[in-house]
Amino acid sequence: MHSALSHPSLRDCRRLFLRNYEVRINIGVHDFEKRGEQRVLINVDLYIPLAQSTPTRDALEEVVDYDFMRRTIAERVAQGHIHLQETLCDDVLARMLAHPKVRAARVSTEKPDVYPDCDAVGCEVFGLKEAA
């Protein structure tokens, strides 16, 4: 997996990640997809400046909690049917970037059960906040 930490504005960052978070959601544009849930794997990378994510007291409130990623995704998924993976990726990315400590984020989604002759079909998006 390629890391964006080589990007100049992310060199002072820590990367947090959520790998293959499996959700069952109603997603798709075809009629058969609108009638039931599909398995979707979601991956998130958050890039957080070390100055804002290096604990000095070994305390959870000093860092971005992994539950933030899972909870944020669950809240978006609970909103109902989504036509496109691109929409889901964009929505999750925007919510991740809204966290005040997050400088950049990468979100990908995969539908592993669409075609029998490939592992998955999916979408990925990356966002970087403008320097303040």
C-alpha positions as CSV (number, residue, x, y, z in Angstrom):
1,M,0.0,0.0,0.0
2,H,1.5,3.3,-1.1
3,S,1.5,6.0,1.6
4,A,1.1,9.7,1.0
5,L,3.5,10.5,3.8
6,S,6.1,11.2,1.1
7,H,4.1,14.3,0.1
8,P,6.0,17.3,1.4
9,S,3.1,18.7,3.4
10,L,2.6,15.4,5.2
11,R,6.1,14.6,6.2
12,D,5.5,15.8,9.7
13,C,2.4,13.6,10.1
14,R,1.4,10.3,11.6
15,R,-0.8,8.0,9.5
16,L,-3.7,6.4,11.3
17,F,-5.6,3.7,9.4
18,L,-8.8,1.7,9.3
19,R,-8.5,-1.4,7.1
20,N,-11.3,-3.4,5.5
21,Y,-14.1,-2.2,7.7
22,E,-16.9,-4.3,6.5
23,V,-20.4,-2.8,6.3
24,R,-23.6,-4.1,4.7
25,I,-25.4,-1.3,3.0
26,N,-27.9,-0.5,0.4
27,I,-25.8,0.8,-2.5
28,G,-26.1,0.8,-6.2
29,V,-28.0,2.2,-9.2
30,H,-29.5,-1.1,-10.5
31,D,-32.9,-2.2,-9.4
32,F,-31.6,-5.5,-7.9
33,E,-29.1,-3.4,-5.9
34,K,-31.8,-1.2,-4.5
35,R,-33.7,-4.2,-3.1
36,G,-31.0,-5.5,-0.7
37,E,-27.8,-4.8,1.1
38,Q,-24.3,-5.4,-0.3
39,R,-21.1,-6.0,1.4
40,V,-18.7,-3.0,1.2
41,L,-15.2,-2.8,2.5
42,I,-14.1,0.7,3.6
43,N,-10.5,1.8,4.1
44,V,-9.4,5.1,5.6
45,D,-6.0,6.7,6.1
46,L,-5.8,9.9,8.3
47,Y,-2.8,12.1,8.2
48,I,-2.4,14.0,11.5
49,P,0.5,16.4,12.3
50,L,2.8,14.9,14.9
51,A,2.5,18.1,17.0
52,Q,-1.2,17.3,17.4
53,S,-1.0,13.5,17.8
54,T,2.0,12.7,19.9
55,P,0.9,11.8,23.4
56,T,2.8,13.0,26.3
57,R,0.6,11.4,29.0
58,D,-0.3,8.2,27.1
59,A,-3.9,9.4,27.2
60,L,-6.6,8.8,24.6
61,E,-7.8,12.4,24.5
62,E,-4.3,13.4,23.1
63,V,-4.9,11.6,19.8
64,V,-7.5,11.0,17.2
65,D,-9.5,8.0,18.4
66,Y,-10.0,5.1,16.0
67,D,-13.6,5.1,17.0
68,F,-14.0,8.4,15.2
69,M,-13.4,6.7,11.9
70,R,-15.8,3.8,12.5
71,R,-18.5,6.0,14.1
72,T,-18.4,8.5,11.3
73,I,-18.7,5.8,8.6
74,A,-21.6,4.2,10.5
75,E,-23.4,7.5,10.8
76,R,-23.1,8.1,7.0
77,V,-24.2,4.5,6.1
78,A,-27.2,4.8,8.4
79,Q,-28.6,7.7,6.3
80,G,-30.0,5.3,3.7
81,H,-29.6,4.2,0.1
82,I,-26.5,5.4,-1.8
83,H,-26.4,5.2,-5.6
84,L,-22.6,5.5,-6.1
85,Q,-19.4,4.4,-4.4
86,E,-18.0,7.8,-5.4
87,T,-20.7,9.5,-3.4
88,L,-19.9,7.4,-0.3
89,C,-16.2,8.0,-0.7
90,D,-16.7,11.8,-1.1
91,D,-19.1,12.0,1.9
92,V,-16.8,10.0,4.2
93,L,-13.7,12.0,3.1
94,A,-15.5,15.3,3.8
95,R,-16.4,14.1,7.3
96,M,-12.9,12.9,8.0
97,L,-11.4,16.2,6.9
98,A,-13.9,18.1,9.1
99,H,-12.0,16.8,12.2
100,P,-9.8,19.7,13.4
101,K,-6.7,17.5,13.9
102,V,-6.8,15.8,10.4
103,R,-4.6,17.5,7.7
104,A,-5.3,14.9,5.0
105,A,-7.3,11.8,4.4
106,R,-7.7,8.9,1.9
107,V,-10.9,6.9,1.7
108,S,-11.6,3.9,-0.5
109,T,-14.6,1.6,-0.9
110,E,-14.7,-1.8,-2.5
111,K,-17.7,-4.0,-3.4
112,P,-16.1,-7.5,-3.4
113,D,-19.2,-9.4,-4.6
114,V,-20.1,-7.7,-7.8
115,Y,-18.2,-9.8,-10.4
116,P,-17.1,-13.4,-10.1
117,D,-13.9,-12.9,-12.1
118,C,-12.3,-10.1,-9.9
119,D,-11.6,-9.4,-6.3
120,A,-13.6,-6.2,-6.1
121,V,-14.7,-3.0,-7.8
122,G,-14.1,0.3,-6.0
123,C,-13.3,3.9,-5.7
124,E,-10.6,5.9,-3.9
125,V,-10.4,9.6,-3.1
126,F,-7.7,11.7,-1.3
127,G,-8.1,15.2,0.2
128,L,-5.6,17.6,1.7
129,K,-6.6,20.7,3.7
130,E,-5.2,24.0,2.5
131,A,-2.4,25.2,4.8
132,A,-3.7,27.7,7.3
